Amino acid sequence: MFYDDMYGSHYGSPRPRSSMATAALVCGVLSLCGTFCLYFAIPIAALGILFSYFAKGQDFITDAKARSAMWLCIVGLIIAVVLTVVSMVNMFSYTGNTQINPYYEQYFEQYFNGAA
């Protein structure tokens, strides 16, 4: 005789593991690791957020793995967007700088024989 037959099942069946939650967790870790590869982290974090949203399934209960994956993806996305904005501002602030133009001209003279 089994234990469940003798005393009744009090706990119910365990939830099946969600492959979407695992994929979201992998995307979350990759988005955090790839935050300095700006164009890599943003789409991976977006995919991770979608995967963690789809991991809910039909019972509308999000397991801990999907919730942690969602937070990892959100943090990775925020860091990647902030770094992208900072790098863009940095890049455009130096293009109009007249003090750095002689260095550019010297670089082009040295490596490209004046083809600027």
Rosetta constraint file for C-alpha pairs under 8 A:
AtomPair CA 1 CA 5 HARMONIC 6.64 0.50
AtomPair CA 1 CA 6 HARMONIC 6.90 0.50
AtomPair CA 2 CA 6 HARMONIC 6.35 0.50
AtomPair CA 3 CA 7 HARMONIC 6.11 0.50
AtomPair CA 3 CA 8 HARMONIC 7.47 0.50
AtomPair CA 4 CA 8 HARMONIC 4.73 0.50
AtomPair CA 4 CA 9 HARMONIC 5.03 0.50
AtomPair CA 5 CA 9 HARMONIC 7.57 0.50
AtomPair CA 18 CA 22 HARMONIC 6.63 0.50
AtomPair CA 18 CA 55 HARMONIC 6.35 0.50
AtomPair CA 19 CA 23 HARMONIC 6.16 0.50
AtomPair CA 19 CA 55 HARMONIC 7.66 0.50
AtomPair CA 20 CA 24 HARMONIC 6.04 0.50
AtomPair CA 20 CA 51 HARMONIC 5.44 0.50
AtomPair CA 20 CA 52 HARMONIC 6.52 0.50
AtomPair CA 20 CA 54 HARMONIC 6.75 0.50
AtomPair CA 20 CA 55 HARMONIC 4.96 0.50
AtomPair CA 21 CA 25 HARMONIC 6.12 0.50
AtomPair CA 21 CA 51 HARMONIC 6.57 0.50
AtomPair CA 21 CA 52 HARMONIC 5.51 0.50
AtomPair CA 21 CA 55 HARMONIC 5.26 0.50
AtomPair CA 21 CA 65 HARMONIC 5.98 0.50
AtomPair CA 21 CA 66 HARMONIC 4.69 0.50
AtomPair CA 21 CA 69 HARMONIC 7.30 0.50
AtomPair CA 22 CA 26 HARMONIC 6.25 0.50
AtomPair CA 22 CA 65 HARMONIC 7.21 0.50
AtomPair CA 22 CA 66 HARMONIC 7.50 0.50
AtomPair CA 23 CA 27 HARMONIC 6.17 0.50
AtomPair CA 23 CA 48 HARMONIC 7.14 0.50
AtomPair CA 23 CA 51 HARMONIC 6.68 0.50
AtomPair CA 24 CA 28 HARMONIC 6.06 0.50
AtomPair CA 24 CA 47 HARMONIC 7.43 0.50
AtomPair CA 24 CA 48 HARMONIC 4.30 0.50
AtomPair CA 24 CA 49 HARMONIC 6.79 0.50
AtomPair CA 24 CA 50 HARMONIC 7.75 0.50
AtomPair CA 24 CA 51 HARMONIC 5.01 0.50
AtomPair CA 24 CA 52 HARMONIC 5.22 0.50
AtomPair CA 24 CA 66 HARMONIC 6.62 0.50
AtomPair CA 24 CA 69 HARMONIC 5.50 0.50
AtomPair CA 24 CA 70 HARMONIC 7.22 0.50
AtomPair CA 25 CA 29 HARMONIC 6.27 0.50
AtomPair CA 25 CA 48 HARMONIC 7.05 0.50
AtomPair CA 25 CA 52 HARMONIC 7.89 0.50
AtomPair CA 25 CA 65 HARMONIC 6.85 0.50
AtomPair CA 25 CA 66 HARMONIC 6.81 0.50
AtomPair CA 25 CA 68 HARMONIC 7.30 0.50
AtomPair CA 25 CA 69 HARMONIC 4.36 0.50
AtomPair CA 25 CA 70 HARMONIC 7.72 0.50
AtomPair CA 25 CA 72 HARMONIC 7.71 0.50
AtomPair CA 26 CA 30 HARMONIC 6.13 0.50
AtomPair CA 26 CA 48 HARMONIC 7.76 0.50
AtomPair CA 26 CA 69 HARMONIC 7.77 0.50
AtomPair CA 27 CA 31 HARMONIC 5.95 0.50
AtomPair CA 27 CA 44 HARMONIC 5.74 0.50
AtomPair CA 27 CA 45 HARMONIC 6.22 0.50
AtomPair CA 27 CA 47 HARMONIC 7.02 0.50
AtomPair CA 27 CA 48 HARMONIC 4.89 0.50
AtomPair CA 27 CA 69 HARMONIC 7.66 0.50
AtomPair CA 27 CA 73 HARMONIC 7.09 0.50
AtomPair CA 28 CA 32 HARMONIC 6.31 0.50
AtomPair CA 28 CA 44 HARMONIC 7.59 0.50
AtomPair CA 28 CA 45 HARMONIC 6.10 0.50
AtomPair CA 28 CA 48 HARMONIC 5.84 0.50
AtomPair CA 28 CA 69 HARMONIC 5.35 0.50
AtomPair CA 28 CA 70 HARMONIC 7.10 0.50
AtomPair CA 28 CA 71 HARMONIC 7.85 0.50
AtomPair CA 28 CA 72 HARMONIC 4.81 0.50
AtomPair CA 28 CA 73 HARMONIC 4.40 0.50
AtomPair CA 28 CA 76 HARMONIC 7.08 0.50
AtomPair CA 29 CA 33 HARMONIC 6.14 0.50
AtomPair CA 29 CA 69 HARMONIC 7.89 0.50
AtomPair CA 29 CA 72 HARMONIC 6.73 0.50
AtomPair CA 29 CA 73 HARMONIC 7.62 0.50
AtomPair CA 30 CA 34 HARMONIC 5.75 0.50
AtomPair CA 30 CA 41 HARMONIC 7.30 0.50
AtomPair CA 30 CA 44 HARMONIC 7.19 0.50
AtomPair CA 31 CA 35 HARMONIC 5.95 0.50
AtomPair CA 31 CA 40 HARMONIC 7.59 0.50
AtomPair CA 31 CA 41 HARMONIC 4.56 0.50
AtomPair CA 31 CA 42 HARMONIC 7.18 0.50
AtomPair CA 31 CA 44 HARMONIC 5.76 0.50
AtomPair CA 31 CA 45 HARMONIC 5.31 0.50
AtomPair CA 31 CA 72 HARMONIC 7.76 0.50
AtomPair CA 31 CA 73 HARMONIC 6.32 0.50
AtomPair CA 31 CA 76 HARMONIC 5.18 0.50
AtomPair CA 31 CA 77 HARMONIC 7.16 0.50
AtomPair CA 32 CA 41 HARMONIC 7.28 0.50
AtomPair CA 32 CA 72 HARMONIC 6.98 0.50
AtomPair CA 32 CA 73 HARMONIC 7.32 0.50
AtomPair CA 32 CA 75 HARMONIC 7.43 0.50
AtomPair CA 32 CA 76 HARMONIC 4.66 0.50
AtomPair CA 34 CA 38 HARMONIC 7.19 0.50
AtomPair CA 34 CA 40 HARMONIC 6.42 0.50
AtomPair CA 34 CA 41 HARMONIC 5.22 0.50
AtomPair CA 35 CA 40 HARMONIC 7.56 0.50
AtomPair CA 35 CA 41 HARMONIC 5.27 0.50
AtomPair CA 35 CA 76 HARMONIC 6.31 0.50
AtomPair CA 35 CA 77 HARMONIC 7.87 0.50
AtomPair CA 35 CA 79 HARMONIC 6.53 0.50
AtomPair CA 35 CA 80 HARMONIC 5.06 0.50
AtomPair CA 36 CA 41 HARMONIC 7.79 0.50
AtomPair CA 36 CA 80 HARMONIC 7.07 0.50
AtomPair CA 36 CA 83 HARMONIC 7.71 0.50
AtomPair CA 37 CA 41 HARMONIC 6.36 0.50
AtomPair CA 38 CA 42 HARMONIC 6.71 0.50
AtomPair CA 38 CA 80 HARMONIC 5.68 0.50
AtomPair CA 38 CA 81 HARMONIC 7.79 0.50
AtomPair CA 38 CA 83 HARMONIC 7.41 0.50
AtomPair CA 38 CA 84 HARMONIC 6.41 0.50
AtomPair CA 39 CA 43 HARMONIC 7.38 0.50
AtomPair CA 40 CA 44 HARMONIC 6.49 0.50
AtomPair CA 41 CA 45 HARMONIC 5.89 0.50
AtomPair CA 41 CA 76 HARMONIC 6.96 0.50
AtomPair CA 41 CA 77 HARMONIC 6.81 0.50
AtomPair CA 41 CA 80 HARMONIC 6.34 0.50
AtomPair CA 42 CA 46 HARMONIC 6.22 0.50
AtomPair CA 42 CA 76 HARMONIC 7.76 0.50
AtomPair CA 42 CA 77 HARMONIC 5.61 0.50
AtomPair CA 42 CA 80 HARMONIC 6.35 0.50
AtomPair CA 42 CA 81 HARMONIC 7.36 0.50
AtomPair CA 43 CA 47 HARMONIC 6.13 0.50
AtomPair CA 44 CA 48 HARMONIC 6.13 0.50
AtomPair CA 45 CA 49 HARMONIC 6.23 0.50
AtomPair CA 45 CA 73 HARMONIC 4.68 0.50
AtomPair CA 45 CA 74 HARMONIC 6.91 0.50
AtomPair CA 45 CA 76 HARMONIC 6.39 0.50
AtomPair CA 45 CA 77 HARMONIC 5.60 0.50
AtomPair CA 46 CA 50 HARMONIC 6.37 0.50
AtomPair CA 46 CA 73 HARMONIC 7.21 0.50
AtomPair CA 46 CA 77 HARMONIC 7.44 0.50
AtomPair CA 47 CA 51 HARMONIC 6.08 0.50
AtomPair CA 48 CA 52 HARMONIC 6.07 0.50
AtomPair CA 48 CA 69 HARMONIC 7.05 0.50
AtomPair CA 48 CA 70 HARMONIC 6.80 0.50
AtomPair CA 48 CA 73 HARMONIC 5.94 0.50
AtomPair CA 49 CA 53 HARMONIC 6.16 0.50
AtomPair CA 49 CA 69 HARMONIC 7.58 0.50
AtomPair CA 49 CA 70 HARMONIC 5.38 0.50
AtomPair CA 49 CA 73 HARMONIC 6.10 0.50
AtomPair CA 49 CA 74 HARMONIC 7.36 0.50
AtomPair CA 50 CA 54 HARMONIC 6.17 0.50
AtomPair CA 51 CA 55 HARMONIC 6.04 0.50
AtomPair CA 52 CA 56 HARMONIC 7.25 0.50
AtomPair CA 52 CA 66 HARMONIC 4.90 0.50
AtomPair CA 52 CA 67 HARMONIC 7.01 0.50
AtomPair CA 52 CA 69 HARMONIC 6.53 0.50
AtomPair CA 52 CA 70 HARMONIC 5.81 0.50
AtomPair CA 53 CA 66 HARMONIC 7.70 0.50
AtomPair CA 53 CA 70 HARMONIC 7.91 0.50
AtomPair CA 55 CA 62 HARMONIC 6.98 0.50
AtomPair CA 55 CA 66 HARMONIC 6.56 0.50
AtomPair CA 56 CA 60 HARMONIC 5.20 0.50
AtomPair CA 56 CA 61 HARMONIC 5.51 0.50
AtomPair CA 56 CA 62 HARMONIC 4.90 0.50
AtomPair CA 56 CA 63 HARMONIC 7.45 0.50
AtomPair CA 56 CA 66 HARMONIC 7.95 0.50
AtomPair CA 57 CA 61 HARMONIC 7.54 0.50
AtomPair CA 62 CA 66 HARMONIC 6.26 0.50
AtomPair CA 62 CA 67 HARMONIC 6.55 0.50
AtomPair CA 63 CA 67 HARMONIC 6.40 0.50
AtomPair CA 64 CA 68 HARMONIC 6.07 0.50
AtomPair CA 65 CA 69 HARMONIC 6.07 0.50
AtomPair CA 66 CA 70 HARMONIC 6.07 0.50
AtomPair CA 67 CA 71 HARMONIC 6.39 0.50
AtomPair CA 68 CA 72 HARMONIC 6.15 0.50
AtomPair CA 69 CA 73 HARMONIC 6.09 0.50
AtomPair CA 70 CA 74 HARMONIC 6.14 0.50
AtomPair CA 71 CA 75 HARMONIC 6.11 0.50
AtomPair CA 72 CA 76 HARMONIC 6.05 0.50
AtomPair CA 73 CA 77 HARMONIC 5.93 0.50
AtomPair CA 74 CA 78 HARMONIC 6.11 0.50
AtomPair CA 75 CA 79 HARMONIC 6.15 0.50
AtomPair CA 76 CA 80 HARMONIC 6.07 0.50
AtomPair CA 77 CA 81 HARMONIC 6.06 0.50
AtomPair CA 78 CA 82 HARMONIC 6.08 0.50
AtomPair CA 79 CA 83 HARMONIC 6.10 0.50
AtomPair CA 80 CA 84 HARMONIC 6.05 0.50
AtomPair CA 81 CA 85 HARMONIC 6.15 0.50
AtomPair CA 82 CA 86 HARMONIC 6.12 0.50
AtomPair CA 83 CA 87 HARMONIC 6.03 0.50
AtomPair CA 84 CA 88 HARMONIC 6.12 0.50
AtomPair CA 85 CA 89 HARMONIC 6.13 0.50
AtomPair CA 86 CA 90 HARMONIC 6.02 0.50
AtomPair CA 87 CA 91 HARMONIC 5.98 0.50
AtomPair CA 88 CA 92 HARMONIC 6.14 0.50
AtomPair CA 89 CA 93 HARMONIC 5.94 0.50
AtomPair CA 90 CA 94 HARMONIC 6.58 0.50
AtomPair CA 91 CA 95 HARMONIC 6.78 0.50
AtomPair CA 92 CA 96 HARMONIC 7.38 0.50
AtomPair CA 93 CA 97 HARMONIC 7.08 0.50
AtomPair CA 94 CA 100 HARMONIC 7.59 0.50
AtomPair CA 97 CA 101 HARMONIC 7.02 0.50
AtomPair CA 98 CA 102 HARMONIC 7.97 0.50
AtomPair CA 100 CA 104 HARMONIC 6.65 0.50
AtomPair CA 101 CA 105 HARMONIC 6.22 0.50
AtomPair CA 102 CA 106 HARMONIC 6.05 0.50
AtomPair CA 103 CA 107 HARMONIC 6.09 0.50
AtomPair CA 104 CA 108 HARMONIC 6.19 0.50
AtomPair CA 105 CA 109 HARMONIC 6.09 0.50
AtomPair CA 105 CA 114 HARMONIC 7.69 0.50
AtomPair CA 105 CA 116 HARMONIC 7.68 0.50
AtomPair CA 106 CA 110 HARMONIC 6.09 0.50
AtomPair CA 107 CA 111 HARMONIC 6.10 0.50
AtomPair CA 107 CA 112 HARMONIC 7.84 0.50
AtomPair CA 108 CA 112 HARMONIC 5.08 0.50
AtomPair CA 108 CA 113 HARMONIC 6.46 0.50
AtomPair CA 108 CA 114 HARMONIC 5.42 0.50
AtomPair CA 108 CA 115 HARMONIC 6.59 0.50
AtomPair CA 108 CA 116 HARMONIC 6.20 0.50
AtomPair CA 109 CA 113 HARMONIC 4.66 0.50
AtomPair CA 109 CA 114 HARMONIC 4.19 0.50
AtomPair CA 109 CA 115 HARMONIC 7.29 0.50
AtomPair CA 110 CA 114 HARMONIC 7.44 0.50
AtomPair CA 112 CA 116 HARMONIC 7.71 0.50
